[in-house]
Amino acid sequence: MPQLDTSTWFITIISSMITLFILFQLKISLQSFPLSPSSKTIQTSKTKNPWESKWTKIYLPLSSPLQ
């Protein structure tokens, strides 16, 4: 059974990676992006939650002394 010749694999892999890199760089460089994106002003409306108008009871643990 003949052995597989792997002497050209290195140059094949390197050249394909370089080609892919160049293609992706070209693809990205041809994209058009807006120069200065404008920020939208978002108005936040304050909603009334039921727990905001009530007091919550905070209980001391049993091991703490009373003051």
N, C-alpha and C positions, 0 to 999 in steps of 0.2 A: 504494500500500500504506500503510495507516494506521500511525502510530507507536504504540508501546506506551506507555501512560501509567504512568510510574513514580513519580508524586508521592505515592502512598499506600503505597509499599513500606516507607518508613522507619517509619511509625507501626505498620504491620502487623508488621514484624519485632520492633520494640521491645515491642509489646504481647504478642506470643507468647512472647518471652523472659521477660518479667515473669510471665506466666501459668505458664510452665514452672517458673520459680524458686519461685513460691508453692506450686505443686503438690508439688514435691520437698521443700520445707521442711515441708509438712504431712505428707507421707509419712514423712519422717525423724522428725518430732516424735511421731508416733503409735507409733513402735517402742518396745518396752519392753526395757530393758537391766538386767542385774543390778546392784544397788547396789555391792556390794563383792565382786568375784570372789575366791574363795579359791584360794590357791596350793597345788598338789599337791606333796607331798614325793616326790622321785624318788630312789630308792636306786640308787646306781651300784655295780655289782659289778665288782671288779677282775679282769680276765681275764689269764691268763698267755700272753703272746705268745712265740713261739719266739726272736725276736731280742732279747728282754729279758734272757734268761739268758746270752747269748753276748757276748763282747767282739768289737768290730769292729776290724779293723786299719786304722790310719790311716797311709798312706804319705806320706813327704815328697816333694815334687817333686824332680826331678833337679837343678834349678838351685840348690837351697838347700844350704848347707854342713852337714856333719855336726857334731854337737856332742859 
